[in-house]
Amino acid sequence: MIKFLELIGFDNELDADLKNVFNEVLEKGIFINGANVVEFESQFSDISESNYCVSCGNGMDALTILLRSLGLRNGSEVLVPAQTFIATYFSIIHAGLKPIPVDVNESDCLLSIDDAKKRITKQTTAMVFVNLFGFGNSHKEIFDFCNSNNLELVYDSAQSHLTEYDNNLLTSSGSHAVSFYPGKNLGALGDGGAILTDRRDLNDFCIKYRNYGSIQKYKHEIIGINSRLDEVQAAFLNRKIRKLNSWTEIRRKQANAYLSNINNKKIKLPHIQPKLNPSWHIFPIRVKNRKKFQAFMFDKKIETLIHYPYSPVTCDALSNYSYNLDSFPNALDWEQHEVSIPIGPHLDIDSIQKIIDAINEF
Ligand SMILES: Cc1ncc(COP(=O)(O)O)c(C=O)c1O
């Protein structure tokens, strides 16, 4: 079976390294706020070219903490794409704000700025732009739009480690929430997350807020939460981060092979803007008869997944918002037709070729 994802077992050297790292942390006996966390924050801000990095418990907390740091009016409205992982919406709600779905682009499933223009009201105070699948857009264009409408802007960059636009890393400007969920391009062996920001004021708030509102032990300056990256996860991430550049290059080569060689009228490939260099967390295709396609691929011993079969606007947990589904045609198209095909450093060139051949045969 060609697996969608494999977290261990494809790089023996790394597996051995991770075991050693675990032993080192065990022997030291420091499990919270240790040297590995400090080292990871420094390594991750360096590789991301961001001024500041604040680690925390997971990607959803990163977004909640970041939104809290902006001090937005309680209950005010936040523009957010109608198709994303549900954590984007829940974090807005946990930050005391109201998610306002915006339809996505037909071409790449990113928040449509044209549609955002129609959704702004006097209550709108911010936008969460999701770099879904590892895609992204011009920071300047999004920032200018938000700035001219007096909106704060934050990015959900859970899937876009090292994505570039116009030769710049997306994370080199603005404020981003990142996830290190195990399956992410840089994943821990458990939960983990981080806030990257170019703003010192936000950095200072986030450092306190994630740790009971405290920098100095038992001195609590603000009401905070407990959301810290564990020392052992930071130690794993310090090893795995050494692979991030080469793993991202592998994903890009595989994605280029798919883009150049998949040739089947029944399959819609994602449209990539010329200046975008995605991190390819996910390679999404669209196909009308998705059920049949997934069964066909399964018969060929190729695992596929769907991201995401229930978009936030159709999600049971948010049904009390009574979204008008007719106004999100593109999000619903992605919800109903998207299939994610395997991509990542666990796959060799033969597997990629088998996947291409199977898709072309469908
Ligand atoms: C787009 C998006 N946002 C937020 C999250 C939340 O991250 P976590 O699972 O680390 O809380 C994820 C990943 O799970 C994600 O894919």
PDBQT file of the ligand as one rigid body, heavy atoms in Angstrom, charges set to zero:
ROOT
HETATM    1  C1  LIG A 401      -5.374  24.969   8.675  1.00  0.00    +0.000 C 
HETATM    2  C2  LIG A 401      -5.175  24.494  10.087  1.00  0.00    +0.000 A 
HETATM    3  N1  LIG A 401      -5.400  25.347  11.095  1.00  0.00    +0.000 NA
HETATM    4  C3  LIG A 401      -5.212  24.996  12.379  1.00  0.00    +0.000 A 
HETATM    5  C4  LIG A 401      -4.789  23.727  12.715  1.00  0.00    +0.000 A 
HETATM    6  C5  LIG A 401      -4.686  23.377  14.154  1.00  0.00    +0.000 C 
HETATM    7  O1  LIG A 401      -3.462  22.872  14.534  1.00  0.00    +0.000 OA
HETATM    8  P1  LIG A 401      -3.361  21.847  15.764  1.00  0.00    +0.000 P 
HETATM    9  O2  LIG A 401      -3.948  20.557  15.324  1.00  0.00    +0.000 OA
HETATM   10  O3  LIG A 401      -1.907  21.787  16.049  1.00  0.00    +0.000 OA
HETATM   11  O4  LIG A 401      -4.142  22.454  16.897  1.00  0.00    +0.000 OA
HETATM   12  C6  LIG A 401      -4.518  22.798  11.692  1.00  0.00    +0.000 A 
HETATM   13  C7  LIG A 401      -4.009  21.442  11.931  1.00  0.00    +0.000 C 
HETATM   14  O5  LIG A 401      -4.389  20.582  12.570  1.00  0.00    +0.000 OA
HETATM   15  C8  LIG A 401      -4.727  23.194  10.350  1.00  0.00    +0.000 A 
HETATM   16  O6  LIG A 401      -4.506  22.339   9.343  1.00  0.00    +0.000 OA
ENDROOT
TORSDOF 0
